[in-house]
Each structure stands twice: as structure tokens, then as C-alpha cells.
């Protein structure tokens, strides 16, 4: 179930880091499609029920995923970007 959901989120996010595409937090390449993973905005240990919820998931590159995990990118900012992505039409 997780792999299907991760693939769906990457597709929603056009297989691009959503921080890089917005040129935030030390972005080197805005169209960054390398070393991508899907990040849980609210960590699983805090709310496991949100593990497959689109409103809690975002595609990030390794650098920005690590920054998000450390809290160097605020939860509020990540959730705002996810809301923007969820309101976008597919494709």
C-alpha cells in the first residue's frame, strides 16, 4: 500500500522536489527529480493514521527531506505546499 501511495504522490508532484521547484532553502536545481522520496509532514510516530493520507505527504529530494526531518523547514510551510499540490488538477 505504501509503495502505491508513494508513487501516486510523486505523480501528483510531477516527480519533482516541491521545495526545489519553489526555489526555497538553498535550492541548487529548481527542476530536481533526483534522489526523491515521499515525506510524511506529520511523522508516523505522532499520527500513524495519516500514513497514507495525501494531505500529509510531499515529494522531496534528499537534502530537503533531511531538512524537513530536522525541523529546518517548518511543518506549516510543508502543509501549505501540500495543500497547493492537492488543489492542482492532475497532469
C-alpha positions in Angstrom: 0.0 0.0 0.0 2.8 2.4 0.9 4.6 1.9 -2.5 1.4 2.6 -4.4 0.8 5.7 -2.4 4.3 7.0 -2.7 4.1 6.5 -6.5 0.8 8.4 -6.5 2.2 11.3 -4.6 5.3 11.5 -6.8 3.0 11.5 -9.8 0.9 14.3 -8.2 4.0 16.3 -7.6 5.3 15.7 -11.2 8.3 13.7 -9.9 9.9 17.0 -8.6 11.1 18.1 -5.2 8.4 20.5 -4.1 10.9 22.7 -2.2 13.3 22.9 -5.1 10.6 23.8 -7.6 9.7 26.8 -5.3 13.4 27.8 -5.1 13.5 27.6 -1.3 16.0 26.5 1.3 19.2 26.6 -0.7 17.9 25.1 -3.9 20.6 24.3 -6.4 18.4 23.0 -9.2 14.7 24.0 -9.4 13.7 21.0 -11.6 15.2 18.4 -9.2 14.0 14.9 -10.0 16.9 13.0 -8.4 17.1 11.2 -5.1 13.3 11.8 -4.4 11.3 10.3 -1.6 7.9 10.9 -0.1 7.9 12.7 3.3 5.3 12.4 6.0 4.7 16.0 7.1 3.3 14.8 10.4 5.6 11.9 11.4 4.2 8.4 11.7 5.2 8.2 15.4 2.9 11.2 16.1 -0.1 10.2 13.9 0.2 6.8 12.2 -3.4 7.2 10.9 -2.1 9.8 8.4 0.5 7.4 6.8 -1.4 7.1 3.5 -3.2 10.5 3.6 -2.4 12.7 0.6 -2.8 15.8 2.8 0.2 14.6 4.8 2.6 13.6 2.0 5.0 15.5 -0.2 7.8 14.7 -2.6 11.2 15.9 -1.5 14.8 15.5 -2.6 17.3 14.0 -0.1 18.6 17.4 1.1 15.1 18.9 1.7 13.8 15.6 3.2 16.6 15.7 5.7 15.9 19.4 6.5 12.2 18.7 6.9 13.0 15.8 9.3 15.2 18.1 11.4 12.5 20.8 11.5 14.6 23.2 9.4 11.6 23.5 7.1 8.5 24.3 9.2 5.6 21.9 9.3 3.3 24.8 8.5 5.2 25.6 5.3 5.2 21.9 4.3 1.5 21.6 4.9 0.8 24.8 2.9 2.8 23.3 -0.1 0.8 20.0 0.2 -2.4 22.0 0.1 -1.3 23.8 -3.0 -0.5 20.4 -4.6 -3.7 18.8 -3.6 -5.7 21.6 -5.3 -3.8 21.3 -8.6 -5.5 19.4 -11.4 -3.8 16.2 -12.4 -1.1 16.3 -15.1 
